[in-house]
Amino acid sequence: MKAKLLVQVRLQSGDTVRTCFIDNAKVKTGSKVTLKNSEDPKRRWEVLEVYSEIPADQIHTDWHAGGL
């Protein structure tokens, strides 16, 4: 069974810019997307840039950002 592919994208909605992984590997620059598990799942985001695909099982969800 093939691993699910995620693609890293840079998104913009209003003045907010966000970089994240989404599960739509066919998304293109200029597309509009929603982020179903975000703080506002109905908010529409424009795709500014699309980066490389990565298998979902290679994403580290146990990392935490922040200082020491």
N, C-alpha and C positions, 0 to 999 in steps of 0.2 A: 504494500500500500504506500502510495506517495505521500510524503509529508506535506501538510498545508503550507502554502507560501504566503509570507507577509512582505509588504513593501514599505519602505520608509518614505514618508512624504513630508513636505513643508506646506502647511495650510495657513490660510488667512480668513478671518471673519471680522469685519469692522477694523478696529485698530489692533486686534489680537492676532499674533502669529504663533503657530505651534508646530513643532516637529514631533511626529509620532509614527508608529507602525500601524498599518491598516491591513485588513485581510482581503482587499480587492487588488490582486496583482495586475489587473488589466486597466487600472485607473490611469488617466492621462492628465498632463498639465492643462489647466483650465476647467477641469471637471468640478462639479459641485458634489460634496459628500456630507453625510451626517455621521456623528460618532455616537453610536447607540449606548455605550456605557459611560458617557461623559456627564458632566454636571448639568448640561442642557442638551439632551439627545435630539431635539428638533432643530437645533441651530445648524445652519448651512455654512459649510466651509468651502472655499475655493482652493484647489490644488495649485500651488505655486511651482513646486518642483517635485519630481519623482526620482528616487534613488534606487539602489539595487534591491533585488528580491533576496529573502533569506527564509530558510525553513523555520516554521514556528517553534520547533523544538530546540532551536539554537538561541532563542530570546531568553535573557536572564531576568526573570521577574523577582528574584530575591535580592537584587542590588538596591541600595538606598542612597539617594543623593543627599548631600549636606556636608557640613564641616565636621571637624573632630570633636 
